[in-house]
Amino acid sequence: MVDITDMNVVLDEVRDALTAEDWDRAVALVEALRPPDQADVFEELHPDSQSELLPRLNPEDSADILEELSDEDAIEIAARLEADDLTRIVNEMEPDEVADLLGDMTPDQAAETLSSIEDADEILPLLEYSDDTAGGLMTSAEVVLHKDITTAEAIAHLKTTVPEAGIAYYLYVVNDDMRLVGVVSLLEIIVAPSETCIDEIMNPEVISVFANTDQEATARLMARYDLLALPVVDEKYQLLGVITHDDMVAVLEEEETEDIFRLGGVPDERVSTTVAPGIALRARLPWLVLNMGTAMLSAVVLSLFEETIAQLAVLAVFFPIVAGVSGSAGTQTLTVTVRGLALGEVSPRDGIGMLTREIMIGLANGIVLGMLIAVIALVWKGSPILGFVVGLATFINLIAAGFAGVLVPLGMSIIKLDPALASPVLVSTLTDTLGYLIYLSIATILLLRFI
Amino acid sequence: MVDITDMNVVLDEVRDALTAEDWDRAVALVEALRPPDQADVFEELHPDSQSELLPRLNPEDSADILEELSDEDAIEIAARLEADDLTRIVNEMEPDEVADLLGDMTPDQAAETLSSIEDADEILPLLEYSDDTAGGLMTSAEVVLHKDITTAEAIAHLKTTVPEAGIAYYLYVVNDDMRLVGVVSLLEIIVAPSETCIDEIMNPEVISVFANTDQEATARLMARYDLLALPVVDEKYQLLGVITHDDMVAVLEEEETEDIFRLGGVPDERVSTTVAPGIALRARLPWLVLNMGTAMLSAVVLSLFEETIAQLAVLAVFFPIVAGVSGSAGTQTLTVTVRGLALGEVSPRDGIGMLTREIMIGLANGIVLGMLIAVIALVWKGSPILGFVVGLATFINLIAAGFAGVLVPLGMSIIKLDPALASPVLVSTLTDTLGYLIYLSIATILLLRFI
């Protein structure tokens, strides 16, 4: 059991050491930590301290820190390092992480850095692919086995290559044309008799993806089939690289955060609790302006009924209920639908079934909540007709919310837009505007005639 | 590259085979699929077909299907199987999955099933732990190495034990007291000279958790330190079992879904797009009733100002903007705060910083949106004072939304409630009720005096 040390304590100690210019102690404190903890402590330090400290750490630790930092932080720190310090560190980084870093640099800086990297030929091919594709996630495969070698030869090959421990739980098998033909686990190699041909023990049904596959689809494939690594191939099925398990976890987390943020009206996943207020504002304000625009639709509807409201102000008292409850019901349906689409539990072709289901739920919600609010309005304001109007409007609105909550995200999905992005604002616009329209239309027809 | 076959095509073929009572063909079709696909096809079949088909599949495939199905589906199908068919299948399941299944059975059924299982002694200890803890996730460790054996002995041991390929990428090392003292990867064993003692190549800094650790904390620990497996120990640090990578992915997905659902007002994560409408209704309706209750608070506030509204019905026209925009801003702040807390990016002790940040954003939002709506109201309704009232109310409400969006989830987190659960309804209640109160108070004071 390793204690998960309180990073704030370590951080204070590192700061004290830096203030005292006791580099050895600062280095010792940071090197004793695991990479994610090193990065957490490191990113809290003053930029000047960062530039002083990083070249003094051993290059493996510095490389781990650069890998763990956010892309923005990593590029900023890399820009402040001396060229030869940067080269030493970059030489210890994983090829896919180097490619990401180079992709974020200015062309000049990237070219200079690349020219001094030992494994430049491994990294160059990785630069071709966009960050959000399988190609952008993959790293170069360190160990590839030919299908006709024996297990003893495979083990001998492993002993000379000594890949990083984290990478070689699956070994990919290729034929003479370098086409991917199978996968074999280390364990299968060990337990087989030593003269067994790899061909005989490998699993030929290896799952792979093309380099241009979307990163979310790639990560979900790995999660679904419980893969610790996934090979990436070109159109001839030649092996281009391998995506490792840590990338899958990072992509899933990134996509979940994106969905949560989009559903919450923050349409930019880079806006976390840690970015500067100015950046957060630029991401969020346009969304609020859009929201104000859609709220104006409701305001226009209300404006049409100004006379009704003037004659019977008590109608306005029930606005929060008419709009609020159907808005909440629409959000519930929307949330379930968007999540079902994201996890692949439902697809647009299940549309009729989902719609039927949500309308049934809307009907039941409408009966219960419509009657409830009718009774409240009757008792509170002493008007049976007011009760009837509020109850009927709530009933109709809840059914409309079921429609909107299914049809909007499904429609988005069919036209290939992310349902999490545009749906919340559309659904709330629909439930609000329709809600006011239905409520005040019924009121105008009935109330003004009978009261 | 294995094609991801269209499961609907396979499903139709399986159904045809079942209708023709061509069991061999149905079995061949299902056995050709990968486990998650087998389960997908299987769960679409009629219950009678399921009971007919499952005992005819080979027990390994049947076991995989039971493991992949949801807990509810698995228990339902298990209940319909003959006792000896069930035993044959359960004997092929992973110990942790058997423990989960037994935990969901009636005590009688569980006792009967357990009595006929080969590895009952492996499964019994797993039954002690609650499903949502590390103990509930772990499976029994198949291979444990003593620290004083050599790598050659370790390999010989692996050859006789032949663990499941998926489990043995890390091997845990214990001392004479069975205390966990290190971890070694298969690769490290292979590449070391054959007479090396395990003790010399193992990593003694092995991360482990206690059996009662919460499942989300466990999964986040595995994700953070990029662990493919995590050992679970008792208070003497003796090895109890191992949590595998597939459990981490499943737990993270379950927790994300829970957060998304809770933020969307669906406070029960079991309510997916696939449950029956009745169950969905029972989960969602109480939440809507609660929502109606909180909307009543706004209605009460509005009721206090009925006279103001009666005198100036145009005030009601701007209700959707006053309540809607600050509600959206509150949701944005809430979303960012809840996600930051879930990912561990922020903790309650960062409260002051977060609050300052969100109030600054609220101020900026308020200035822009307040001025915008003031101009709209002025131009549309031709009243400078109305413009001033709507603008000022929007400005104040947006600052209040910043306060509510930070303080509510932080407060929840401090009193150990899930911030995702109760915060949305509290924040929207606050922004709505405060919004109407501020708007109509300003209006009553200013407008009625000057118009």
Boltz contact constraints between the chains, C-beta under 6 A:
constraints:
  - contact:
      token1: [A, 1]
      token2: [B, 208]
      max_distance: 6.0
  - contact:
      token1: [A, 1]
      token2: [B, 237]
      max_distance: 6.0
  - contact:
      token1: [A, 2]
      token2: [B, 205]
      max_distance: 6.0
  - contact:
      token1: [A, 2]
      token2: [B, 207]
      max_distance: 6.0
  - contact:
      token1: [A, 36]
      token2: [B, 224]
      max_distance: 6.0
  - contact:
      token1: [A, 155]
      token2: [B, 190]
      max_distance: 6.0
  - contact:
      token1: [A, 158]
      token2: [B, 190]
      max_distance: 6.0
  - contact:
      token1: [A, 159]
      token2: [B, 191]
      max_distance: 6.0
  - contact:
      token1: [A, 162]
      token2: [B, 191]
      max_distance: 6.0
  - contact:
      token1: [A, 165]
      token2: [B, 185]
      max_distance: 6.0
  - contact:
      token1: [A, 165]
      token2: [B, 187]
      max_distance: 6.0
  - contact:
      token1: [A, 168]
      token2: [B, 187]
      max_distance: 6.0
  - contact:
      token1: [A, 169]
      token2: [B, 169]
      max_distance: 6.0
  - contact:
      token1: [A, 185]
      token2: [B, 165]
      max_distance: 6.0
  - contact:
      token1: [A, 186]
      token2: [B, 186]
      max_distance: 6.0
  - contact:
      token1: [A, 187]
      token2: [B, 165]
      max_distance: 6.0
  - contact:
      token1: [A, 187]
      token2: [B, 168]
      max_distance: 6.0
  - contact:
      token1: [A, 190]
      token2: [B, 155]
      max_distance: 6.0
  - contact:
      token1: [A, 190]
      token2: [B, 158]
      max_distance: 6.0
  - contact:
      token1: [A, 191]
      token2: [B, 159]
      max_distance: 6.0
  - contact:
      token1: [A, 191]
      token2: [B, 162]
      max_distance: 6.0
  - contact:
      token1: [A, 205]
      token2: [B, 2]
      max_distance: 6.0
  - contact:
      token1: [A, 207]
      token2: [B, 2]
      max_distance: 6.0
  - contact:
      token1: [A, 208]
      token2: [B, 1]
      max_distance: 6.0
  - contact:
      token1: [A, 223]
      token2: [B, 249]
      max_distance: 6.0
  - contact:
      token1: [A, 224]
      token2: [B, 36]
      max_distance: 6.0
  - contact:
      token1: [A, 226]
      token2: [B, 246]
      max_distance: 6.0
  - contact:
      token1: [A, 237]
      token2: [B, 1]
      max_distance: 6.0
  - contact:
      token1: [A, 246]
      token2: [B, 226]
      max_distance: 6.0
  - contact:
      token1: [A, 249]
      token2: [B, 223]
      max_distance: 6.0
  - contact:
      token1: [A, 256]
      token2: [B, 256]
      max_distance: 6.0
  - contact:
      token1: [A, 257]
      token2: [B, 339]
      max_distance: 6.0
  - contact:
      token1: [A, 260]
      token2: [B, 260]
      max_distance: 6.0
  - contact:
      token1: [A, 260]
      token2: [B, 339]
      max_distance: 6.0
  - contact:
      token1: [A, 261]
      token2: [B, 335]
      max_distance: 6.0
  - contact:
      token1: [A, 264]
      token2: [B, 331]
      max_distance: 6.0
  - contact:
      token1: [A, 264]
      token2: [B, 335]
      max_distance: 6.0
  - contact:
      token1: [A, 265]
      token2: [B, 328]
      max_distance: 6.0
  - contact:
      token1: [A, 265]
      token2: [B, 331]
      max_distance: 6.0
  - contact:
      token1: [A, 265]
      token2: [B, 332]
      max_distance: 6.0
  - contact:
      token1: [A, 266]
      token2: [B, 332]
      max_distance: 6.0
  - contact:
      token1: [A, 266]
      token2: [B, 335]
      max_distance: 6.0
  - contact:
      token1: [A, 272]
      token2: [B, 345]
      max_distance: 6.0
  - contact:
      token1: [A, 273]
      token2: [B, 336]
      max_distance: 6.0
  - contact:
      token1: [A, 273]
      token2: [B, 340]
      max_distance: 6.0
  - contact:
      token1: [A, 273]
      token2: [B, 345]
      max_distance: 6.0
  - contact:
      token1: [A, 273]
      token2: [B, 346]
      max_distance: 6.0
  - contact:
      token1: [A, 274]
      token2: [B, 345]
      max_distance: 6.0
  - contact:
      token1: [A, 277]
      token2: [B, 357]
      max_distance: 6.0
  - contact:
      token1: [A, 277]
      token2: [B, 360]
      max_distance: 6.0
  - contact:
      token1: [A, 277]
      token2: [B, 361]
      max_distance: 6.0
  - contact:
      token1: [A, 280]
      token2: [B, 361]
      max_distance: 6.0
  - contact:
      token1: [A, 281]
      token2: [B, 361]
      max_distance: 6.0
  - contact:
      token1: [A, 281]
      token2: [B, 364]
      max_distance: 6.0
  - contact:
      token1: [A, 284]
      token2: [B, 332]
      max_distance: 6.0
  - contact:
      token1: [A, 285]
      token2: [B, 365]
      max_distance: 6.0
  - contact:
      token1: [A, 288]
      token2: [B, 325]
      max_distance: 6.0
  - contact:
      token1: [A, 288]
      token2: [B, 328]
      max_distance: 6.0
  - contact:
      token1: [A, 288]
      token2: [B, 329]
      max_distance: 6.0
  - contact:
      token1: [A, 291]
      token2: [B, 325]
      max_distance: 6.0
  - contact:
      token1: [A, 291]
      token2: [B, 328]
      max_distance: 6.0
  - contact:
      token1: [A, 292]
      token2: [B, 325]
      max_distance: 6.0
  - contact:
      token1: [A, 295]
      token2: [B, 320]
      max_distance: 6.0
  - contact:
      token1: [A, 295]
      token2: [B, 321]
      max_distance: 6.0
  - contact:
      token1: [A, 295]
      token2: [B, 324]
      max_distance: 6.0
  - contact:
      token1: [A, 298]
      token2: [B, 320]
      max_distance: 6.0
  - contact:
      token1: [A, 299]
      token2: [B, 317]
      max_distance: 6.0
  - contact:
      token1: [A, 299]
      token2: [B, 320]
      max_distance: 6.0
  - contact:
      token1: [A, 299]
      token2: [B, 321]
      max_distance: 6.0
  - contact:
      token1: [A, 302]
      token2: [B, 317]
      max_distance: 6.0
  - contact:
      token1: [A, 303]
      token2: [B, 317]
      max_distance: 6.0
  - contact:
      token1: [A, 306]
      token2: [B, 313]
      max_distance: 6.0
  - contact:
      token1: [A, 309]
      token2: [B, 313]
      max_distance: 6.0
  - contact:
      token1: [A, 309]
      token2: [B, 316]
      max_distance: 6.0
  - contact:
      token1: [A, 310]
      token2: [B, 313]
      max_distance: 6.0
  - contact:
      token1: [A, 313]
      token2: [B, 306]
      max_distance: 6.0
  - contact:
      token1: [A, 313]
      token2: [B, 309]
      max_distance: 6.0
  - contact:
      token1: [A, 313]
      token2: [B, 310]
      max_distance: 6.0
  - contact:
      token1: [A, 316]
      token2: [B, 309]
      max_distance: 6.0
  - contact:
      token1: [A, 316]
      token2: [B, 316]
      max_distance: 6.0
  - contact:
      token1: [A, 317]
      token2: [B, 299]
      max_distance: 6.0
  - contact:
      token1: [A, 317]
      token2: [B, 302]
      max_distance: 6.0
  - contact:
      token1: [A, 317]
      token2: [B, 303]
      max_distance: 6.0
  - contact:
      token1: [A, 319]
      token2: [B, 319]
      max_distance: 6.0
  - contact:
      token1: [A, 320]
      token2: [B, 295]
      max_distance: 6.0
  - contact:
      token1: [A, 320]
      token2: [B, 298]
      max_distance: 6.0
  - contact:
      token1: [A, 320]
      token2: [B, 299]
      max_distance: 6.0
  - contact:
      token1: [A, 321]
      token2: [B, 295]
      max_distance: 6.0
  - contact:
      token1: [A, 321]
      token2: [B, 299]
      max_distance: 6.0
  - contact:
      token1: [A, 324]
      token2: [B, 295]
      max_distance: 6.0
  - contact:
      token1: [A, 325]
      token2: [B, 288]
      max_distance: 6.0
  - contact:
      token1: [A, 325]
      token2: [B, 291]
      max_distance: 6.0
  - contact:
      token1: [A, 325]
      token2: [B, 292]
      max_distance: 6.0
  - contact:
      token1: [A, 328]
      token2: [B, 265]
      max_distance: 6.0
  - contact:
      token1: [A, 328]
      token2: [B, 288]
      max_distance: 6.0
  - contact:
      token1: [A, 328]
      token2: [B, 291]
      max_distance: 6.0
  - contact:
      token1: [A, 329]
      token2: [B, 288]
      max_distance: 6.0
  - contact:
      token1: [A, 331]
      token2: [B, 264]
      max_distance: 6.0
  - contact:
      token1: [A, 331]
      token2: [B, 265]
      max_distance: 6.0
  - contact:
      token1: [A, 332]
      token2: [B, 265]
      max_distance: 6.0
  - contact:
      token1: [A, 332]
      token2: [B, 266]
      max_distance: 6.0
  - contact:
      token1: [A, 332]
      token2: [B, 284]
      max_distance: 6.0
  - contact:
      token1: [A, 335]
      token2: [B, 264]
      max_distance: 6.0
  - contact:
      token1: [A, 335]
      token2: [B, 266]
      max_distance: 6.0
  - contact:
      token1: [A, 336]
      token2: [B, 273]
      max_distance: 6.0
  - contact:
      token1: [A, 339]
      token2: [B, 257]
      max_distance: 6.0
  - contact:
      token1: [A, 339]
      token2: [B, 260]
      max_distance: 6.0
  - contact:
      token1: [A, 340]
      token2: [B, 273]
      max_distance: 6.0
  - contact:
      token1: [A, 345]
      token2: [B, 272]
      max_distance: 6.0
  - contact:
      token1: [A, 345]
      token2: [B, 273]
      max_distance: 6.0
  - contact:
      token1: [A, 345]
      token2: [B, 274]
      max_distance: 6.0
  - contact:
      token1: [A, 346]
      token2: [B, 273]
      max_distance: 6.0
  - contact:
      token1: [A, 357]
      token2: [B, 277]
      max_distance: 6.0
  - contact:
      token1: [A, 360]
      token2: [B, 277]
      max_distance: 6.0
  - contact:
      token1: [A, 361]
      token2: [B, 277]
      max_distance: 6.0
  - contact:
      token1: [A, 361]
      token2: [B, 280]
      max_distance: 6.0
  - contact:
      token1: [A, 361]
      token2: [B, 281]
      max_distance: 6.0
  - contact:
      token1: [A, 364]
      token2: [B, 281]
      max_distance: 6.0
  - contact:
      token1: [A, 365]
      token2: [B, 285]
      max_distance: 6.0
  - contact:
      token1: [A, 432]
      token2: [B, 320]
      max_distance: 6.0
